[in-house]
Amino acid sequence: MSPFDQPQFIETNGIRMAVYAVGDGPPLVLCHGFPELAYSWRHQMQPLADAGYRVLAPDQRGYGATDKPSAVGDYDIDHLTGDLVGLLDHYGLDRAVFVGHDWGAIVVWNMGLLHPDRVAGIINLSVPFMQRGDREWVEFWESMFGGDFYIVHFNRQPGVADAAFARNPKNLLRNLYRTQFWKDPPRPQRPGMAMINLVDDETAPGKLMMSEAELDVFARAFEKGGFTGPINWYRNFTRNWHRLADVPQRIEKPALMIHGRYDMVPASERIRDFVPDVEVATLECGHWIQQERPTETNRLMIDWLARRYPAR
């Protein structure tokens, strides 16, 4: 029986959240990114349970079978981390190791900043600790990459990407969920908003990094739930930057950071300035690390957990 056959529904932080669970032992909470689902951890859940852990993977706020509030402000970092605190409370757990990928990694880093007493350790994939600098994030990215950069576009043109993505979710996801693109010859870049272009693209480089049946799981969820909730996470970058103004930018928890060598998200050369107790590993893959290289990802995670958060 798969952990994804039937979610548990819990009440947390004012929403109803779908949580997929397997195993017993010290708890792990797996946090997916954009545009994904708890199903993104399908290759990790049973191996982690077999290693002696209780594994909880939610569809996070705005995604999958979880509630999708309408207000943009309901997706700020206090809400996103508060959902995870409420998840621990629901299951009677004091602390857990939190595991994040992509946007999930941002949430997990912020669990370490805002709720350190609930965090036993951190494993993050793709997105390193993103310190709060002197310049507001969206304004900074706009100055660096222009108005067509997808995060800037999401913020400056509300509703446009939401509608475009909803036109053909499956093709968008098919073109996002790619691997081995670095083996293809480079092609000319289309002008404009690259992520919106993927809705109609028929020639994306590389190959789909999952089966058609797995792609259907994601596509059906976004066909039903849309993209506005997930995109609203991005629309809170400015609010989050102000929220973190007085929060020390340091994670005092043991951490594992896993990068993909061909990921478009760059590694941080200064990560140890902010996360002093971190181990860093790089796998031969792109952005979708735990789905592209599940065996290697599981090996790294289980090795780190055995040393830093052993199952009893």
ChimeraX commands (.cxc) that place a marker at each C-alpha (Angstrom):
marker #1 position 0.00,0.00,0.00 radius 0.5
marker #1 position 1.39,3.40,-0.96 radius 0.5
marker #1 position 1.45,6.27,1.56 radius 0.5
marker #1 position -0.24,8.30,-1.19 radius 0.5
marker #1 position -3.31,6.07,-1.42 radius 0.5
marker #1 position -5.13,8.10,1.21 radius 0.5
marker #1 position -4.10,11.30,3.00 radius 0.5
marker #1 position -4.80,12.10,6.61 radius 0.5
marker #1 position -6.64,15.41,6.96 radius 0.5
marker #1 position -5.67,17.63,9.87 radius 0.5
marker #1 position -6.69,21.07,11.08 radius 0.5
marker #1 position -3.70,23.38,11.38 radius 0.5
marker #1 position -3.33,27.15,11.56 radius 0.5
marker #1 position -6.84,27.77,10.25 radius 0.5
marker #1 position -6.72,25.40,7.26 radius 0.5
marker #1 position -7.44,21.77,6.49 radius 0.5
marker #1 position -4.21,20.11,5.38 radius 0.5
marker #1 position -3.66,16.80,3.59 radius 0.5
marker #1 position -0.77,14.85,5.11 radius 0.5
marker #1 position 0.69,11.59,3.82 radius 0.5
marker #1 position 2.28,9.45,6.52 radius 0.5
marker #1 position 4.29,6.26,6.89 radius 0.5
marker #1 position 6.55,4.68,9.50 radius 0.5
marker #1 position 7.34,5.02,13.18 radius 0.5
marker #1 position 10.24,6.57,15.04 radius 0.5
marker #1 position 11.75,10.06,15.15 radius 0.5
marker #1 position 9.68,12.37,12.93 radius 0.5
marker #1 position 10.66,13.82,9.59 radius 0.5
marker #1 position 8.52,16.43,7.83 radius 0.5
marker #1 position 9.02,16.63,4.03 radius 0.5
marker #1 position 8.17,19.97,2.40 radius 0.5
marker #1 position 7.73,20.17,-1.36 radius 0.5
marker #1 position 8.42,23.12,-3.66 radius 0.5
marker #1 position 6.83,24.88,-6.65 radius 0.5
marker #1 position 4.95,23.66,-8.59 radius 0.5
marker #1 position 4.85,20.30,-6.83 radius 0.5
marker #1 position 3.01,18.18,-4.26 radius 0.5
marker #1 position 3.78,15.90,-1.35 radius 0.5
marker #1 position 3.92,13.28,-4.13 radius 0.5
marker #1 position 7.31,14.74,-5.07 radius 0.5
marker #1 position 8.68,12.69,-2.12 radius 0.5
marker #1 position 7.28,9.36,-3.37 radius 0.5
marker #1 position 10.79,7.92,-3.76 radius 0.5
marker #1 position 11.86,8.94,-0.25 radius 0.5
marker #1 position 8.97,8.09,2.06 radius 0.5
marker #1 position 9.22,4.32,2.30 radius 0.5
marker #1 position 13.04,4.18,2.36 radius 0.5
marker #1 position 13.07,6.72,5.19 radius 0.5
marker #1 position 10.40,4.75,7.04 radius 0.5
marker #1 position 12.41,1.57,6.51 radius 0.5
marker #1 position 15.39,3.37,8.07 radius 0.5
marker #1 position 13.37,3.84,11.26 radius 0.5
marker #1 position 11.63,7.20,10.88 radius 0.5
marker #1 position 8.09,8.51,11.03 radius 0.5
marker #1 position 7.65,10.38,7.75 radius 0.5
marker #1 position 5.04,13.09,7.26 radius 0.5
marker #1 position 4.66,14.81,3.88 radius 0.5
marker #1 position 1.97,17.50,3.55 radius 0.5
marker #1 position 0.44,19.03,0.50 radius 0.5
marker #1 position 1.28,22.52,1.66 radius 0.5
marker #1 position -1.03,25.52,1.76 radius 0.5
marker #1 position -2.49,26.21,-1.68 radius 0.5
marker #1 position -1.52,22.82,-3.11 radius 0.5
marker #1 position -3.14,19.49,-3.86 radius 0.5
marker #1 position -5.83,18.37,-1.41 radius 0.5
marker #1 position -4.99,21.10,1.13 radius 0.5
marker #1 position -7.04,24.28,1.50 radius 0.5
marker #1 position -6.33,27.23,-0.77 radius 0.5
marker #1 position -7.15,30.54,0.95 radius 0.5
marker #1 position -7.99,33.43,-1.36 radius 0.5
marker #1 position -6.06,36.25,0.34 radius 0.5
marker #1 position -2.49,36.80,-0.89 radius 0.5
marker #1 position -1.31,37.62,2.63 radius 0.5
marker #1 position -2.41,34.18,3.81 radius 0.5
marker #1 position 0.69,32.76,2.10 radius 0.5
marker #1 position 3.37,34.73,3.93 radius 0.5
marker #1 position 6.19,33.07,5.83 radius 0.5
marker #1 position 4.36,33.25,9.16 radius 0.5
marker #1 position 1.44,31.29,7.68 radius 0.5
marker #1 position 3.66,28.77,5.90 radius 0.5
marker #1 position 5.81,28.02,8.94 radius 0.5
marker #1 position 2.77,28.23,11.21 radius 0.5
marker #1 position 1.16,25.41,9.22 radius 0.5
marker #1 position 4.13,23.17,10.05 radius 0.5
marker #1 position 4.09,24.13,13.71 radius 0.5
marker #1 position 0.40,23.20,13.76 radius 0.5
marker #1 position 1.22,19.90,12.06 radius 0.5
marker #1 position 3.64,19.04,14.87 radius 0.5
marker #1 position 1.06,20.06,17.45 radius 0.5
marker #1 position -1.61,17.89,15.82 radius 0.5
marker #1 position 0.58,14.80,16.05 radius 0.5
marker #1 position 1.86,15.64,19.55 radius 0.5
marker #1 position 5.45,16.14,18.38 radius 0.5
marker #1 position 7.88,18.49,20.08 radius 0.5
marker #1 position 10.41,18.63,17.24 radius 0.5
marker #1 position 11.23,17.10,13.87 radius 0.5
marker #1 position 13.90,17.17,11.22 radius 0.5
marker #1 position 12.45,19.24,8.39 radius 0.5
marker #1 position 13.34,18.39,4.79 radius 0.5
marker #1 position 12.66,20.87,2.01 radius 0.5
marker #1 position 13.08,21.22,-1.72 radius 0.5
marker #1 position 12.84,24.46,-3.73 radius 0.5
marker #1 position 10.25,26.72,-2.00 radius 0.5
marker #1 position 9.93,24.04,0.64 radius 0.5
marker #1 position 13.59,24.66,1.46 radius 0.5
marker #1 position 12.87,28.37,1.98 radius 0.5
marker #1 position 10.09,27.45,4.40 radius 0.5
marker #1 position 12.36,25.01,6.23 radius 0.5
marker #1 position 15.19,27.55,6.58 radius 0.5
marker #1 position 12.64,29.93,8.04 radius 0.5
marker #1 position 11.46,27.26,10.47 radius 0.5
marker #1 position 15.03,27.38,11.76 radius 0.5
marker #1 position 14.83,31.17,12.10 radius 0.5
marker #1 position 11.29,31.62,13.44 radius 0.5
marker #1 position 10.61,28.35,15.30 radius 0.5
marker #1 position 14.02,26.91,16.21 radius 0.5
marker #1 position 12.63,25.11,19.26 radius 0.5
marker #1 position 10.55,22.89,16.94 radius 0.5
marker #1 position 13.47,22.00,14.66 radius 0.5
marker #1 position 15.84,19.11,15.40 radius 0.5
marker #1 position 17.73,19.48,12.14 radius 0.5
marker #1 position 17.41,20.54,8.51 radius 0.5
marker #1 position 17.91,18.79,5.18 radius 0.5
marker #1 position 17.40,21.06,2.19 radius 0.5
marker #1 position 17.63,20.47,-1.53 radius 0.5
marker #1 position 18.36,23.01,-4.29 radius 0.5
marker #1 position 17.77,26.33,-2.49 radius 0.5
marker #1 position 20.50,27.35,-0.03 radius 0.5
marker #1 position 19.93,29.68,2.89 radius 0.5
marker #1 position 18.81,33.02,1.42 radius 0.5
marker #1 position 19.92,35.71,3.83 radius 0.5
marker #1 position 17.99,38.94,4.17 radius 0.5
marker #1 position 20.12,41.63,2.56 radius 0.5
marker #1 position 19.79,45.39,2.55 radius 0.5
marker #1 position 17.64,45.47,-0.60 radius 0.5
marker #1 position 14.11,44.14,-0.78 radius 0.5
marker #1 position 14.18,40.90,-2.76 radius 0.5
marker #1 position 11.73,41.58,-5.60 radius 0.5
marker #1 position 13.20,45.01,-6.24 radius 0.5
marker #1 position 16.69,43.50,-6.28 radius 0.5
marker #1 position 15.73,40.75,-8.74 radius 0.5
marker #1 position 14.00,43.30,-10.96 radius 0.5
marker #1 position 17.17,45.40,-11.09 radius 0.5
marker #1 position 19.28,42.32,-11.86 radius 0.5
marker #1 position 17.07,40.34,-14.25 radius 0.5
marker #1 position 14.34,42.72,-15.45 radius 0.5
marker #1 position 10.57,42.63,-15.36 radius 0.5
marker #1 position 10.27,39.34,-17.23 radius 0.5
marker #1 position 12.07,37.40,-14.51 radius 0.5
marker #1 position 9.40,35.01,-13.30 radius 0.5
marker #1 position 9.33,36.12,-9.64 radius 0.5
marker #1 position 9.15,39.78,-10.68 radius 0.5
marker #1 position 6.46,38.95,-13.24 radius 0.5
marker #1 position 4.38,37.11,-10.62 radius 0.5
marker #1 position 4.49,40.20,-8.40 radius 0.5
marker #1 position 4.14,43.00,-10.94 radius 0.5
marker #1 position 1.45,41.40,-13.13 radius 0.5
marker #1 position -0.94,39.60,-10.77 radius 0.5
marker #1 position -3.19,37.04,-12.39 radius 0.5
marker #1 position -1.39,36.85,-15.73 radius 0.5
marker #1 position 0.76,33.80,-15.01 radius 0.5
marker #1 position -2.06,32.13,-13.07 radius 0.5
marker #1 position -4.34,32.25,-16.12 radius 0.5
marker #1 position -1.61,31.24,-18.57 radius 0.5
marker #1 position -0.56,28.20,-16.53 radius 0.5
marker #1 position -4.18,27.10,-16.06 radius 0.5
marker #1 position -4.62,26.98,-19.84 radius 0.5
marker #1 position -2.52,23.82,-20.15 radius 0.5
marker #1 position -1.16,22.60,-16.80 radius 0.5
marker #1 position 0.06,19.28,-18.13 radius 0.5
marker #1 position 2.18,20.76,-20.89 radius 0.5
marker #1 position 3.62,23.36,-18.53 radius 0.5
marker #1 position 4.61,20.66,-16.05 radius 0.5
marker #1 position 5.93,18.41,-18.80 radius 0.5
marker #1 position 8.26,21.23,-19.85 radius 0.5
marker #1 position 9.30,22.11,-16.29 radius 0.5
marker #1 position 9.96,18.58,-15.03 radius 0.5
marker #1 position 13.00,18.01,-17.25 radius 0.5
marker #1 position 16.31,16.28,-16.76 radius 0.5
marker #1 position 19.45,15.84,-18.88 radius 0.5
marker #1 position 18.78,19.15,-20.61 radius 0.5
marker #1 position 22.47,19.97,-20.16 radius 0.5
marker #1 position 23.28,17.21,-22.68 radius 0.5
marker #1 position 21.28,18.89,-25.47 radius 0.5
marker #1 position 22.84,21.59,-27.66 radius 0.5
marker #1 position 21.93,25.11,-26.53 radius 0.5
marker #1 position 19.08,26.79,-28.35 radius 0.5
marker #1 position 18.18,30.46,-28.78 radius 0.5
marker #1 position 16.29,31.93,-25.84 radius 0.5
marker #1 position 12.82,33.26,-26.54 radius 0.5
marker #1 position 12.25,36.83,-25.42 radius 0.5
marker #1 position 9.89,37.56,-22.57 radius 0.5
marker #1 position 8.60,35.53,-19.69 radius 0.5
marker #1 position 10.29,32.15,-20.11 radius 0.5
marker #1 position 8.08,30.21,-17.70 radius 0.5
marker #1 position 4.89,31.39,-19.43 radius 0.5
marker #1 position 6.44,30.36,-22.75 radius 0.5
marker #1 position 6.63,26.80,-21.42 radius 0.5
marker #1 position 2.84,26.51,-21.51 radius 0.5
marker #1 position 2.91,26.19,-25.30 radius 0.5
marker #1 position 6.45,24.91,-25.86 radius 0.5
marker #1 position 6.67,21.64,-27.80 radius 0.5
marker #1 position 10.47,21.42,-27.99 radius 0.5
marker #1 position 11.73,21.70,-24.40 radius 0.5
marker #1 position 15.30,20.39,-24.07 radius 0.5
marker #1 position 16.18,17.24,-22.17 radius 0.5
marker #1 position 13.63,14.61,-21.26 radius 0.5
marker #1 position 10.75,14.17,-18.85 radius 0.5
marker #1 position 12.20,12.97,-15.54 radius 0.5
marker #1 position 9.18,10.91,-14.51 radius 0.5
marker #1 position 6.70,8.50,-16.07 radius 0.5
marker #1 position 3.57,9.65,-17.84 radius 0.5
marker #1 position 1.48,8.15,-15.03 radius 0.5
marker #1 position 3.40,10.17,-12.45 radius 0.5
marker #1 position 3.03,13.33,-14.53 radius 0.5
marker #1 position -0.72,12.72,-14.58 radius 0.5
marker #1 position -0.82,12.83,-10.75 radius 0.5
marker #1 position 0.66,16.33,-10.78 radius 0.5
marker #1 position -1.35,17.52,-13.77 radius 0.5
marker #1 position -4.69,16.44,-12.28 radius 0.5
marker #1 position -3.92,18.26,-9.02 radius 0.5
marker #1 position -3.14,21.55,-10.78 radius 0.5
marker #1 position -6.03,21.19,-13.22 radius 0.5
marker #1 position -8.30,20.99,-10.18 radius 0.5
marker #1 position -6.61,23.44,-7.80 radius 0.5
marker #1 position -5.03,25.95,-10.15 radius 0.5
marker #1 position -1.84,27.92,-9.65 radius 0.5
marker #1 position -2.92,31.03,-7.77 radius 0.5
marker #1 position -2.28,29.64,-4.29 radius 0.5
marker #1 position 1.21,28.39,-5.18 radius 0.5
marker #1 position 2.11,31.63,-6.99 radius 0.5
marker #1 position 0.94,33.60,-3.95 radius 0.5
marker #1 position 3.93,32.21,-2.06 radius 0.5
marker #1 position 6.08,34.34,-4.42 radius 0.5
marker #1 position 3.82,37.35,-3.95 radius 0.5
marker #1 position 4.87,37.48,-0.30 radius 0.5
marker #1 position 8.61,37.91,-0.83 radius 0.5
marker #1 position 8.38,41.63,-0.06 radius 0.5
marker #1 position 6.22,41.05,3.02 radius 0.5
marker #1 position 8.61,38.33,4.21 radius 0.5
marker #1 position 11.63,40.60,3.74 radius 0.5
marker #1 position 10.03,43.19,6.04 radius 0.5
marker #1 position 8.95,40.49,8.50 radius 0.5
marker #1 position 12.52,39.23,8.90 radius 0.5
marker #1 position 14.04,42.68,9.54 radius 0.5
marker #1 position 14.87,41.96,13.18 radius 0.5
marker #1 position 15.49,38.22,12.91 radius 0.5
marker #1 position 19.16,37.16,13.27 radius 0.5
marker #1 position 20.28,35.52,10.03 radius 0.5
marker #1 position 21.81,32.40,11.53 radius 0.5
marker #1 position 20.65,28.79,11.70 radius 0.5
marker #1 position 21.90,27.10,14.87 radius 0.5
marker #1 position 20.85,23.60,13.80 radius 0.5
marker #1 position 22.70,20.73,12.12 radius 0.5
marker #1 position 21.97,20.78,8.40 radius 0.5
marker #1 position 22.55,18.93,5.15 radius 0.5
marker #1 position 22.44,20.88,1.87 radius 0.5
marker #1 position 22.11,18.91,-1.39 radius 0.5
marker #1 position 22.64,20.64,-4.74 radius 0.5
marker #1 position 22.13,19.52,-8.32 radius 0.5
marker #1 position 25.18,20.30,-10.42 radius 0.5
marker #1 position 23.03,21.54,-13.33 radius 0.5
marker #1 position 20.37,23.29,-11.25 radius 0.5
marker #1 position 19.58,26.86,-12.28 radius 0.5
marker #1 position 19.57,27.74,-8.57 radius 0.5
marker #1 position 23.18,28.57,-7.65 radius 0.5
marker #1 position 24.92,27.23,-4.60 radius 0.5
marker #1 position 25.87,29.70,-1.88 radius 0.5
marker #1 position 29.58,30.18,-1.31 radius 0.5
marker #1 position 28.79,31.79,2.04 radius 0.5
marker #1 position 26.36,29.26,3.44 radius 0.5
marker #1 position 28.57,28.47,6.43 radius 0.5
marker #1 position 28.46,32.13,7.46 radius 0.5
marker #1 position 24.76,31.62,8.17 radius 0.5
marker #1 position 24.51,27.85,8.75 radius 0.5
marker #1 position 27.77,26.94,10.49 radius 0.5
marker #1 position 26.93,23.26,11.10 radius 0.5
marker #1 position 26.13,22.31,7.52 radius 0.5
marker #1 position 27.34,19.51,5.27 radius 0.5
marker #1 position 27.13,20.15,1.53 radius 0.5
marker #1 position 26.78,17.56,-1.25 radius 0.5
marker #1 position 26.28,17.83,-5.01 radius 0.5
marker #1 position 24.61,15.28,-7.25 radius 0.5
marker #1 position 24.79,14.96,-11.05 radius 0.5
marker #1 position 21.32,16.26,-11.80 radius 0.5
marker #1 position 19.23,19.35,-12.36 radius 0.5
marker #1 position 16.67,21.06,-10.13 radius 0.5
marker #1 position 14.35,18.15,-9.25 radius 0.5
marker #1 position 16.99,16.45,-7.14 radius 0.5
marker #1 position 15.07,13.85,-5.14 radius 0.5
marker #1 position 13.11,12.78,-8.21 radius 0.5
marker #1 position 16.03,12.77,-10.65 radius 0.5
marker #1 position 18.46,11.00,-8.34 radius 0.5
marker #1 position 16.31,9.23,-5.72 radius 0.5
marker #1 position 18.78,6.48,-4.77 radius 0.5
marker #1 position 21.67,8.89,-4.24 radius 0.5
marker #1 position 19.43,11.40,-2.44 radius 0.5
marker #1 position 18.14,8.72,-0.09 radius 0.5
marker #1 position 21.65,7.51,0.63 radius 0.5
marker #1 position 22.84,11.00,1.55 radius 0.5
marker #1 position 19.80,11.66,3.71 radius 0.5
marker #1 position 19.89,8.36,5.57 radius 0.5
marker #1 position 23.64,8.62,6.19 radius 0.5
marker #1 position 23.27,12.13,7.61 radius 0.5
marker #1 position 20.26,11.16,9.70 radius 0.5
marker #1 position 22.08,8.13,11.15 radius 0.5
marker #1 position 24.86,10.44,12.39 radius 0.5
marker #1 position 22.88,13.53,13.40 radius 0.5
marker #1 position 19.36,12.27,14.23 radius 0.5
marker #1 position 19.55,8.51,14.73 radius 0.5
marker #1 position 16.46,6.33,14.79 radius 0.5
marker #1 position 16.04,4.45,18.04 radius 0.5
marker link #1:1,2 radius 0.2
marker link #1:2,3 radius 0.2
marker link #1:3,4 radius 0.2
marker link #1:4,5 radius 0.2
marker link #1:5,6 radius 0.2
marker link #1:6,7 radius 0.2
marker link #1:7,8 radius 0.2
marker link #1:8,9 radius 0.2
marker link #1:9,10 radius 0.2
marker link #1:10,11 radius 0.2
marker link #1:11,12 radius 0.2
marker link #1:12,13 radius 0.2
marker link #1:13,14 radius 0.2
marker link #1:14,15 radius 0.2
marker link #1:15,16 radius 0.2
marker link #1:16,17 radius 0.2
marker link #1:17,18 radius 0.2
marker link #1:18,19 radius 0.2
marker link #1:19,20 radius 0.2
marker link #1:20,21 radius 0.2
marker link #1:21,22 radius 0.2
marker link #1:22,23 radius 0.2
marker link #1:23,24 radius 0.2
marker link #1:24,25 radius 0.2
marker link #1:25,26 radius 0.2
marker link #1:26,27 radius 0.2
marker link #1:27,28 radius 0.2
marker link #1:28,29 radius 0.2
marker link #1:29,30 radius 0.2
marker link #1:30,31 radius 0.2
marker link #1:31,32 radius 0.2
marker link #1:32,33 radius 0.2
marker link #1:33,34 radius 0.2
marker link #1:34,35 radius 0.2
marker link #1:35,36 radius 0.2
marker link #1:36,37 radius 0.2
marker link #1:37,38 radius 0.2
marker link #1:38,39 radius 0.2
marker link #1:39,40 radius 0.2
marker link #1:40,41 radius 0.2
marker link #1:41,42 radius 0.2
marker link #1:42,43 radius 0.2
marker link #1:43,44 radius 0.2
marker link #1:44,45 radius 0.2
marker link #1:45,46 radius 0.2
marker link #1:46,47 radius 0.2
marker link #1:47,48 radius 0.2
marker link #1:48,49 radius 0.2
marker link #1:49,50 radius 0.2
marker link #1:50,51 radius 0.2
marker link #1:51,52 radius 0.2
marker link #1:52,53 radius 0.2
marker link #1:53,54 radius 0.2
marker link #1:54,55 radius 0.2
marker link #1:55,56 radius 0.2
marker link #1:56,57 radius 0.2
marker link #1:57,58 radius 0.2
marker link #1:58,59 radius 0.2
marker link #1:59,60 radius 0.2
marker link #1:60,61 radius 0.2
marker link #1:61,62 radius 0.2
marker link #1:62,63 radius 0.2
marker link #1:63,64 radius 0.2
marker link #1:64,65 radius 0.2
marker link #1:65,66 radius 0.2
marker link #1:66,67 radius 0.2
marker link #1:67,68 radius 0.2
marker link #1:68,69 radius 0.2
marker link #1:69,70 radius 0.2
marker link #1:70,71 radius 0.2
marker link #1:71,72 radius 0.2
marker link #1:72,73 radius 0.2
marker link #1:73,74 radius 0.2
marker link #1:74,75 radius 0.2
marker link #1:75,76 radius 0.2
marker link #1:76,77 radius 0.2
marker link #1:77,78 radius 0.2
marker link #1:78,79 radius 0.2
marker link #1:79,80 radius 0.2
marker link #1:80,81 radius 0.2
marker link #1:81,82 radius 0.2
marker link #1:82,83 radius 0.2
marker link #1:83,84 radius 0.2
marker link #1:84,85 radius 0.2
marker link #1:85,86 radius 0.2
marker link #1:86,87 radius 0.2
marker link #1:87,88 radius 0.2
marker link #1:88,89 radius 0.2
marker link #1:89,90 radius 0.2
marker link #1:90,91 radius 0.2
marker link #1:91,92 radius 0.2
marker link #1:92,93 radius 0.2
marker link #1:93,94 radius 0.2
marker link #1:94,95 radius 0.2
marker link #1:95,96 radius 0.2
marker link #1:96,97 radius 0.2
marker link #1:97,98 radius 0.2
marker link #1:98,99 radius 0.2
marker link #1:99,100 radius 0.2
marker link #1:100,101 radius 0.2
marker link #1:101,102 radius 0.2
marker link #1:102,103 radius 0.2
marker link #1:103,104 radius 0.2
marker link #1:104,105 radius 0.2
marker link #1:105,106 radius 0.2
marker link #1:106,107 radius 0.2
marker link #1:107,108 radius 0.2
marker link #1:108,109 radius 0.2
marker link #1:109,110 radius 0.2
marker link #1:110,111 radius 0.2
marker link #1:111,112 radius 0.2
marker link #1:112,113 radius 0.2
marker link #1:113,114 radius 0.2
marker link #1:114,115 radius 0.2
marker link #1:115,116 radius 0.2
marker link #1:116,117 radius 0.2
marker link #1:117,118 radius 0.2
marker link #1:118,119 radius 0.2
marker link #1:119,120 radius 0.2
marker link #1:120,121 radius 0.2
marker link #1:121,122 radius 0.2
marker link #1:122,123 radius 0.2
marker link #1:123,124 radius 0.2
marker link #1:124,125 radius 0.2
marker link #1:125,126 radius 0.2
marker link #1:126,127 radius 0.2
marker link #1:127,128 radius 0.2
marker link #1:128,129 radius 0.2
marker link #1:129,130 radius 0.2
marker link #1:130,131 radius 0.2
marker link #1:131,132 radius 0.2
marker link #1:132,133 radius 0.2
marker link #1:133,134 radius 0.2
marker link #1:134,135 radius 0.2
marker link #1:135,136 radius 0.2
marker link #1:136,137 radius 0.2
marker link #1:137,138 radius 0.2
marker link #1:138,139 radius 0.2
marker link #1:139,140 radius 0.2
marker link #1:140,141 radius 0.2
marker link #1:141,142 radius 0.2
marker link #1:142,143 radius 0.2
marker link #1:143,144 radius 0.2
marker link #1:144,145 radius 0.2
marker link #1:145,146 radius 0.2
marker link #1:146,147 radius 0.2
marker link #1:147,148 radius 0.2
marker link #1:148,149 radius 0.2
marker link #1:149,150 radius 0.2
marker link #1:150,151 radius 0.2
marker link #1:151,152 radius 0.2
marker link #1:152,153 radius 0.2
marker link #1:153,154 radius 0.2
marker link #1:154,155 radius 0.2
marker link #1:155,156 radius 0.2
marker link #1:156,157 radius 0.2
marker link #1:157,158 radius 0.2
marker link #1:158,159 radius 0.2
marker link #1:159,160 radius 0.2
marker link #1:160,161 radius 0.2
marker link #1:161,162 radius 0.2
marker link #1:162,163 radius 0.2
marker link #1:163,164 radius 0.2
marker link #1:164,165 radius 0.2
marker link #1:165,166 radius 0.2
marker link #1:166,167 radius 0.2
marker link #1:167,168 radius 0.2
marker link #1:168,169 radius 0.2
marker link #1:169,170 radius 0.2
marker link #1:170,171 radius 0.2
marker link #1:171,172 radius 0.2
marker link #1:172,173 radius 0.2
marker link #1:173,174 radius 0.2
marker link #1:174,175 radius 0.2
marker link #1:175,176 radius 0.2
marker link #1:176,177 radius 0.2
marker link #1:177,178 radius 0.2
marker link #1:178,179 radius 0.2
marker link #1:179,180 radius 0.2
marker link #1:180,181 radius 0.2
marker link #1:181,182 radius 0.2
marker link #1:182,183 radius 0.2
marker link #1:183,184 radius 0.2
marker link #1:184,185 radius 0.2
marker link #1:185,186 radius 0.2
marker link #1:186,187 radius 0.2
marker link #1:187,188 radius 0.2
marker link #1:188,189 radius 0.2
marker link #1:189,190 radius 0.2
marker link #1:190,191 radius 0.2
marker link #1:191,192 radius 0.2
marker link #1:192,193 radius 0.2
marker link #1:193,194 radius 0.2
marker link #1:194,195 radius 0.2
marker link #1:195,196 radius 0.2
marker link #1:196,197 radius 0.2
marker link #1:197,198 radius 0.2
marker link #1:198,199 radius 0.2
marker link #1:199,200 radius 0.2
marker link #1:200,201 radius 0.2
marker link #1:201,202 radius 0.2
marker link #1:202,203 radius 0.2
marker link #1:203,204 radius 0.2
marker link #1:204,205 radius 0.2
marker link #1:205,206 radius 0.2
marker link #1:206,207 radius 0.2
marker link #1:207,208 radius 0.2
marker link #1:208,209 radius 0.2
marker link #1:209,210 radius 0.2
marker link #1:210,211 radius 0.2
marker link #1:211,212 radius 0.2
marker link #1:212,213 radius 0.2
marker link #1:213,214 radius 0.2
marker link #1:214,215 radius 0.2
marker link #1:215,216 radius 0.2
marker link #1:216,217 radius 0.2
marker link #1:217,218 radius 0.2
marker link #1:218,219 radius 0.2
marker link #1:219,220 radius 0.2
marker link #1:220,221 radius 0.2
marker link #1:221,222 radius 0.2
marker link #1:222,223 radius 0.2
marker link #1:223,224 radius 0.2
marker link #1:224,225 radius 0.2
marker link #1:225,226 radius 0.2
marker link #1:226,227 radius 0.2
marker link #1:227,228 radius 0.2
marker link #1:228,229 radius 0.2
marker link #1:229,230 radius 0.2
marker link #1:230,231 radius 0.2
marker link #1:231,232 radius 0.2
marker link #1:232,233 radius 0.2
marker link #1:233,234 radius 0.2
marker link #1:234,235 radius 0.2
marker link #1:235,236 radius 0.2
marker link #1:236,237 radius 0.2
marker link #1:237,238 radius 0.2
marker link #1:238,239 radius 0.2
marker link #1:239,240 radius 0.2
marker link #1:240,241 radius 0.2
marker link #1:241,242 radius 0.2
marker link #1:242,243 radius 0.2
marker link #1:243,244 radius 0.2
marker link #1:244,245 radius 0.2
marker link #1:245,246 radius 0.2
marker link #1:246,247 radius 0.2
marker link #1:247,248 radius 0.2
marker link #1:248,249 radius 0.2
marker link #1:249,250 radius 0.2
marker link #1:250,251 radius 0.2
marker link #1:251,252 radius 0.2
marker link #1:252,253 radius 0.2
marker link #1:253,254 radius 0.2
marker link #1:254,255 radius 0.2
marker link #1:255,256 radius 0.2
marker link #1:256,257 radius 0.2
marker link #1:257,258 radius 0.2
marker link #1:258,259 radius 0.2
marker link #1:259,260 radius 0.2
marker link #1:260,261 radius 0.2
marker link #1:261,262 radius 0.2
marker link #1:262,263 radius 0.2
marker link #1:263,264 radius 0.2
marker link #1:264,265 radius 0.2
marker link #1:265,266 radius 0.2
marker link #1:266,267 radius 0.2
marker link #1:267,268 radius 0.2
marker link #1:268,269 radius 0.2
marker link #1:269,270 radius 0.2
marker link #1:270,271 radius 0.2
marker link #1:271,272 radius 0.2
marker link #1:272,273 radius 0.2
marker link #1:273,274 radius 0.2
marker link #1:274,275 radius 0.2
marker link #1:275,276 radius 0.2
marker link #1:276,277 radius 0.2
marker link #1:277,278 radius 0.2
marker link #1:278,279 radius 0.2
marker link #1:279,280 radius 0.2
marker link #1:280,281 radius 0.2
marker link #1:281,282 radius 0.2
marker link #1:282,283 radius 0.2
marker link #1:283,284 radius 0.2
marker link #1:284,285 radius 0.2
marker link #1:285,286 radius 0.2
marker link #1:286,287 radius 0.2
marker link #1:287,288 radius 0.2
marker link #1:288,289 radius 0.2
marker link #1:289,290 radius 0.2
marker link #1:290,291 radius 0.2
marker link #1:291,292 radius 0.2
marker link #1:292,293 radius 0.2
marker link #1:293,294 radius 0.2
marker link #1:294,295 radius 0.2
marker link #1:295,296 radius 0.2
marker link #1:296,297 radius 0.2
marker link #1:297,298 radius 0.2
marker link #1:298,299 radius 0.2
marker link #1:299,300 radius 0.2
marker link #1:300,301 radius 0.2
marker link #1:301,302 radius 0.2
marker link #1:302,303 radius 0.2
marker link #1:303,304 radius 0.2
marker link #1:304,305 radius 0.2
marker link #1:305,306 radius 0.2
marker link #1:306,307 radius 0.2
marker link #1:307,308 radius 0.2
marker link #1:308,309 radius 0.2
marker link #1:309,310 radius 0.2
marker link #1:310,311 radius 0.2
marker link #1:311,312 radius 0.2
view
